[in-house]
Amino acid sequence: MEKDDEKSKNQLLQEIKELRNQNSDLQKRLTEFHSNDNQVSTLISDDIIDFIPDILGIQDTNHNIIKYNKAGYSFFNLKPEEVAGKKCYEIIGRNKPCKICATSKVYKSKKPEHVVKYIEEMDIWFDVRAYPIFDNNGNLTNVMEHLRDITQEKKLENKIKDQRNNLEKIVYERTKQLEIERDKAQKYLDISGAIIIVLDNNQRIELINNKGCEVLGYDKTELIGKNMYENFVPREYMDKVNNISNNLIQGHEDNNNFINPIIGKNGEERIISWYNSVLKDDNGSIIGTLSSGIDVTELINLKNSLQESKNQYKQLFEESPVGLLKCKSNGKIVDVNKRILEILNSPSKEETLKFNLLESPHIKNSGFDEELRKAFSNNRIVKNERKYISFWGRKRWIYYKIVPLGDEEGNVNESIIALDDITQRKETETQLLKYYDDLQKANRELKSLSEMKNRFISNVSHELRTPITNIKGYSNLLNNKKLGELNDKQSKAVSVISQSCERLRWLIDTLIHINILESDNGIQHTQKISLSSLLNNVVSENSVYFFDKGLNLTTNIDSNLPLVDANPEYLEQVFVHILDNACKFTPSGGKVDVHAFDDGNLHIIVSDNGIGIDEESANNIFDLFYQKDDSSKRRYSGTGAGMYFCKKIIEKHHGNIWVESKIKEGTDVHIILPKIS
């Protein structure tokens, strides 16, 4: 049956080949005819088109059939009068042009077109070629459509395709089955946490499991076929591993267990413990080796680390600046370091190890023996300090810390005792206590003197206020001519007296305020005030001094500033002093500006373009009685207490004040005050 199908298939293929050759000749002829407009009439004559075995039809530009050749009428089983005037798509039982239509494409492109399409209504496959026909003016007048029935060819193609698909399915299913069997075998290898490698007699990798790939850092495809020893064993181990492998291949299996490092893809060495056996074929010949390996890198590293830690512990124990002693729960000393020998004044380590901490007459009933017992019984750290007489009669102050050492089950059989000789510290503490008492006494005396100073300043200030008030009052009477007329010299003298009184009064007030501020009390009698109003009042009351000196005083004060909790008298004196400084240190014709705004806090900036000061002076300006230099004192009067007073006031209001200044460019004084939310 299969042979008959094969014969029919070959016969059909031969027929298809002959039809293709005929069609190729026909298409060649059609193309040659179409290239010459003079041959169009010959092309469409009945004798020519009837000669062609395929369907040939002539259509106008609206899909209307003009005529078919004999093959066309015969194929559709229609007469010429039944076809003329009908649309080409109506012939096959449709009411609109096909979606895939060579003729429609010719209408658009004006050149030959080719499509292959399936006519569902007729269950036929057509190879369709359409050719444009032009008149003498080059206008498209008709389209010649050449249809070739390729249904048998398509069916054969589909049959071959189905056979190929069936074959592919069989191959796929068999491949899947083999893959499943291979995966099962691989899983058996991968279940183990060990590395499994099969090498041939030339040490090439024939099989490796996932663990092996993981340790080496490669995919299986990268490893199969590579020489294991040449690629993954460090050179210094190469000879040893080769000798063991050769012995195995020669049948000597007495040395099948060894440890060696291998190098992974990232260059890291891993230490592997191998167990090896040989593989034999059916004839008993050795064809390779099977090796299973366990990665013992962490285990080896841990072992080395433990040994290193042990060595470090021993070194730290011996060289510690603190005396260390190790004893059993029965009081027996088992180890001591060098420092213990110095603290106890022991002649040697051997002599020290002879003593028992719970039985020695120097320690028994001293309190230390009871604390040692408690540390062991309660498994708790105990620390204390005592005056102690050593086994060799040395009297010292000792700080000790007893640390019980428990095993995995919580049993305490040993303890470490840290001892430190604190005799010198104790002697120092005694001295420090004496110094402290002396200091306390001196502090009380200083406090008494400070109180005396404060009382003196307060008394003197109040005593000075009365005569100054009188002088100020009488100078005002003289200046206002209440006590008679004054000549020019007398008026000037009275003005000087009045100004000096005012300055002296301000100085006395400042001393009183500083005295108050240096006390432990904060600012008293605070209230919610409008900073905008206070600043505007200060500027207004002091503007005459700026006018007299020829200075331009400007303000930029936000009228909607939040309220501040403050003592208005103290705060006013701060702004008066800062404005006074700006006026004093700004030459005639200069500018002074007062700017106040809300930037999260209340921010006030008093700026001038006066003489300015250097950075060092700006940092020291808030020190009490600070003056830049003697020349400054002579040229500009002042005590150096004003900015100190301002800083104290602002800080008592929980604010901040600082100065930014450059010589010959001017000064900005910044004040920050917290606002009331």
SULJO-V28859 format. One record per residue. N is the residue number from 0. RES is the residue in one letter. SS is DSSP state (A for helix, B for strand, O for the rest). Layout:
BEGIN
((N/RES/SS) (N/RES/SS))
END
This chain:
BEGIN
((0/M/O) (1/E/A) (2/K/A) (3/D/A) (4/D/A) (5/E/A) (6/K/A) (7/S/A) (8/K/A) (9/N/A) (10/Q/A) (11/L/A) (12/L/A) (13/Q/A) (14/E/A) (15/I/A) (16/K/A) (17/E/A) (18/L/A) (19/R/A) (20/N/A) (21/Q/A) (22/N/A) (23/S/A) (24/D/A) (25/L/A) (26/Q/A) (27/K/A) (28/R/A) (29/L/A) (30/T/A) (31/E/A) (32/F/A) (33/H/A) (34/S/O) (35/N/O) (36/D/A) (37/N/A) (38/Q/A) (39/V/A) (40/S/A) (41/T/A) (42/L/A) (43/I/O) (44/S/O) (45/D/A) (46/D/A) (47/I/A) (48/I/A) (49/D/A) (50/F/A) (51/I/O) (52/P/O) (53/D/O) (54/I/B) (55/L/B) (56/G/B) (57/I/B) (58/Q/B) (59/D/O) (60/T/O) (61/N/O) (62/H/O) (63/N/B) (64/I/B) (65/I/B) (66/K/B) (67/Y/B) (68/N/O) (69/K/A) (70/A/A) (71/G/A) (72/Y/A) (73/S/A) (74/F/A) (75/F/A) (76/N/O) (77/L/O) (78/K/O) (79/P/A) (80/E/A) (81/E/A) (82/V/A) (83/A/O) (84/G/O) (85/K/O) (86/K/B) (87/C/A) (88/Y/A) (89/E/A) (90/I/A) (91/I/O) (92/G/O) (93/R/O) (94/N/O) (95/K/O) (96/P/O) (97/C/O) (98/K/O) (99/I/O) (100/C/O) (101/A/A) (102/T/A) (103/S/A) (104/K/A) (105/V/A) (106/Y/A) (107/K/A) (108/S/A) (109/K/O) (110/K/O) (111/P/O) (112/E/B) (113/H/B) (114/V/B) (115/V/B) (116/K/B) (117/Y/B) (118/I/B) (119/E/O) (120/E/O) (121/M/O) (122/D/O) (123/I/B) (124/W/B) (125/F/B) (126/D/B) (127/V/B) (128/R/B) (129/A/B) (130/Y/B) (131/P/B) (132/I/B) (133/F/B) (134/D/O) (135/N/O) (136/N/O) (137/G/O) (138/N/O) (139/L/B) (140/T/B) (141/N/B) (142/V/B) (143/M/B) (144/E/B) (145/H/B) (146/L/B) (147/R/B) (148/D/B) (149/I/O) (150/T/A) (151/Q/A) (152/E/A) (153/K/A) (154/K/A) (155/L/A) (156/E/A) (157/N/A) (158/K/A) (159/I/A) (160/K/A) (161/D/A) (162/Q/A) (163/R/A) (164/N/A) (165/N/A) (166/L/A) (167/E/A) (168/K/A) (169/I/A) (170/V/A) (171/Y/A) (172/E/A) (173/R/A) (174/T/A) (175/K/A) (176/Q/A) (177/L/A) (178/E/A) (179/I/A) (180/E/A) (181/R/A) (182/D/A) (183/K/A) (184/A/A) (185/Q/A) (186/K/A) (187/Y/A) (188/L/A) (189/D/A) (190/I/A) (191/S/O) (192/G/O) (193/A/O) (194/I/B) (195/I/B) (196/I/B) (197/V/B) (198/L/B) (199/D/B) (200/N/O) (201/N/O) (202/Q/O) (203/R/B) (204/I/B) (205/E/B) (206/L/B) (207/I/B) (208/N/O) (209/N/A) (210/K/A) (211/G/A) (212/C/A) (213/E/A) (214/V/A) (215/L/A) (216/G/O) (217/Y/O) (218/D/O) (219/K/A) (220/T/A) (221/E/A) (222/L/A) (223/I/O) (224/G/O) (225/K/O) (226/N/B) (227/M/A) (228/Y/A) (229/E/A) (230/N/A) (231/F/A) (232/V/B) (233/P/O) (234/R/A) (235/E/A) (236/Y/A) (237/M/A) (238/D/A) (239/K/A) (240/V/A) (241/N/A) (242/N/A) (243/I/A) (244/S/A) (245/N/A) (246/N/A) (247/L/A) (248/I/A) (249/Q/O) (250/G/O) (251/H/O) (252/E/O) (253/D/O) (254/N/O) (255/N/O) (256/N/B) (257/F/B) (258/I/B) (259/N/B) (260/P/B) (261/I/B) (262/I/B) (263/G/O) (264/K/O) (265/N/O) (266/G/O) (267/E/O) (268/E/B) (269/R/B) (270/I/B) (271/I/B) (272/S/B) (273/W/B) (274/Y/B) (275/N/B) (276/S/B) (277/V/B) (278/L/B) (279/K/B) (280/D/O) (281/D/O) (282/N/O) (283/G/O) (284/S/O) (285/I/B) (286/I/B) (287/G/B) (288/T/B) (289/L/B) (290/S/B) (291/S/B) (292/G/B) (293/I/B) (294/D/B) (295/V/O) (296/T/A) (297/E/A) (298/L/A) (299/I/A) (300/N/A) (301/L/A) (302/K/A) (303/N/A) (304/S/A) (305/L/A) (306/Q/A) (307/E/A) (308/S/A) (309/K/A) (310/N/A) (311/Q/A) (312/Y/A) (313/K/A) (314/Q/A) (315/L/A) (316/F/A) (317/E/A) (318/E/A) (319/S/O) (320/P/O) (321/V/O) (322/G/B) (323/L/B) (324/L/B) (325/K/B) (326/C/B) (327/K/B) (328/S/O) (329/N/O) (330/G/O) (331/K/B) (332/I/B) (333/V/B) (334/D/B) (335/V/B) (336/N/O) (337/K/A) (338/R/A) (339/I/A) (340/L/A) (341/E/A) (342/I/A) (343/L/A) (344/N/O) (345/S/O) (346/P/O) (347/S/O) (348/K/A) (349/E/A) (350/E/A) (351/T/A) (352/L/O) (353/K/O) (354/F/O) (355/N/B) (356/L/O) (357/L/O) (358/E/O) (359/S/O) (360/P/O) (361/H/O) (362/I/O) (363/K/O) (364/N/O) (365/S/O) (366/G/O) (367/F/A) (368/D/A) (369/E/A) (370/E/A) (371/L/A) (372/R/A) (373/K/A) (374/A/A) (375/F/A) (376/S/A) (377/N/A) (378/N/O) (379/R/O) (380/I/O) (381/V/B) (382/K/B) (383/N/B) (384/E/B) (385/R/B) (386/K/B) (387/Y/B) (388/I/B) (389/S/O) (390/F/O) (391/W/O) (392/G/O) (393/R/O) (394/K/B) (395/R/B) (396/W/B) (397/I/B) (398/Y/B) (399/Y/B) (400/K/B) (401/I/B) (402/V/B) (403/P/B) (404/L/B) (405/G/B) (406/D/O) (407/E/O) (408/E/O) (409/G/O) (410/N/O) (411/V/B) (412/N/B) (413/E/B) (414/S/B) (415/I/B) (416/I/B) (417/A/B) (418/L/B) (419/D/B) (420/D/B) (421/I/O) (422/T/A) (423/Q/A) (424/R/A) (425/K/A) (426/E/A) (427/T/A) (428/E/A) (429/T/A) (430/Q/A) (431/L/A) (432/L/A) (433/K/A) (434/Y/A) (435/Y/A) (436/D/A) (437/D/A) (438/L/A) (439/Q/A) (440/K/A) (441/A/A) (442/N/A) (443/R/A) (444/E/A) (445/L/A) (446/K/A) (447/S/A) (448/L/A) (449/S/A) (450/E/A) (451/M/A) (452/K/A) (453/N/A) (454/R/A) (455/F/A) (456/I/A) (457/S/A) (458/N/A) (459/V/A) (460/S/A) (461/H/A) (462/E/A) (463/L/A) (464/R/A) (465/T/A) (466/P/A) (467/I/A) (468/T/A) (469/N/A) (470/I/A) (471/K/A) (472/G/A) (473/Y/A) (474/S/A) (475/N/A) (476/L/A) (477/L/A) (478/N/A) (479/N/O) (480/K/O) (481/K/O) (482/L/O) (483/G/O) (484/E/O) (485/L/O) (486/N/O) (487/D/A) (488/K/A) (489/Q/A) (490/S/A) (491/K/A) (492/A/A) (493/V/A) (494/S/A) (495/V/A) (496/I/A) (497/S/A) (498/Q/A) (499/S/A) (500/C/A) (501/E/A) (502/R/A) (503/L/A) (504/R/A) (505/W/A) (506/L/A) (507/I/A) (508/D/A) (509/T/A) (510/L/A) (511/I/A) (512/H/A) (513/I/A) (514/N/A) (515/I/A) (516/L/A) (517/E/O) (518/S/O) (519/D/O) (520/N/O) (521/G/O) (522/I/O) (523/Q/O) (524/H/O) (525/T/O) (526/Q/B) (527/K/B) (528/I/B) (529/S/B) (530/L/A) (531/S/A) (532/S/A) (533/L/A) (534/L/A) (535/N/A) (536/N/A) (537/V/A) (538/V/A) (539/S/A) (540/E/A) (541/N/A) (542/S/A) (543/V/A) (544/Y/A) (545/F/A) (546/F/A) (547/D/A) (548/K/A) (549/G/O) (550/L/O) (551/N/B) (552/L/B) (553/T/B) (554/T/B) (555/N/B) (556/I/B) (557/D/O) (558/S/O) (559/N/O) (560/L/O) (561/P/O) (562/L/B) (563/V/B) (564/D/B) (565/A/B) (566/N/O) (567/P/A) (568/E/A) (569/Y/A) (570/L/A) (571/E/A) (572/Q/A) (573/V/A) (574/F/A) (575/V/A) (576/H/A) (577/I/A) (578/L/A) (579/D/A) (580/N/A) (581/A/A) (582/C/A) (583/K/A) (584/F/O) (585/T/O) (586/P/O) (587/S/O) (588/G/O) (589/G/O) (590/K/B) (591/V/B) (592/D/B) (593/V/B) (594/H/B) (595/A/B) (596/F/B) (597/D/B) (598/D/O) (599/G/O) (600/N/O) (601/L/B) (602/H/B) (603/I/B) (604/I/B) (605/V/B) (606/S/B) (607/D/B) (608/N/O) (609/G/O) (610/I/O) (611/G/O) (612/I/O) (613/D/O) (614/E/A) (615/E/A) (616/S/A) (617/A/A) (618/N/A) (619/N/A) (620/I/O) (621/F/O) (622/D/O) (623/L/O) (624/F/O) (625/Y/O) (626/Q/O) (627/K/O) (628/D/O) (629/D/A) (630/S/A) (631/S/A) (632/K/A) (633/R/A) (634/R/A) (635/Y/O) (636/S/O) (637/G/O) (638/T/O) (639/G/O) (640/A/O) (641/G/A) (642/M/A) (643/Y/A) (644/F/A) (645/C/A) (646/K/A) (647/K/A) (648/I/A) (649/I/A) (650/E/A) (651/K/A) (652/H/O) (653/H/O) (654/G/O) (655/N/B) (656/I/B) (657/W/B) (658/V/B) (659/E/B) (660/S/B) (661/K/B) (662/I/O) (663/K/O) (664/E/O) (665/G/B) (666/T/B) (667/D/B) (668/V/B) (669/H/B) (670/I/B) (671/I/B) (672/L/B) (673/P/O) (674/K/O) (675/I/O) (676/S/O))
END
